[in-house]
């Protein structure tokens, strides 16, 4: 009976890492490049189509809802004008005259700037 149970339970005599049983992994580049290139092309195509669809959406909205389109144009025009005026004021602050008139630019040790974060 003992010999029969030993014959039936042979798991202790089989090693896990036999050379014959281990598979040899291979990365086949030609098998993976084609699917990845298809996915990449699909993503690029979807990005291009998405930009055209958003343009088409604006055209359709302008065609059927002219008052909303006009309001949108006026809003964007005001926004652009506000941004331009803000840029002009920022540019005027950094002109050569403004640097001459600011003593903290020429002698920062002696004259501290009003908005100096290190000032205590």
Secondary structure, 3 states (H helix, E strand, C coil): CHHHHHHHCCHHHCCCCCCCCCCCCCCCHHHHHHHHHHHHHHHHHHHHHHHHHHHHHHHHHHHHCHHHHHHHHHHHHHHHHHHHHHHHHHHHHCCHHHHHHCHHHHCCCCCCCCCCCCCC
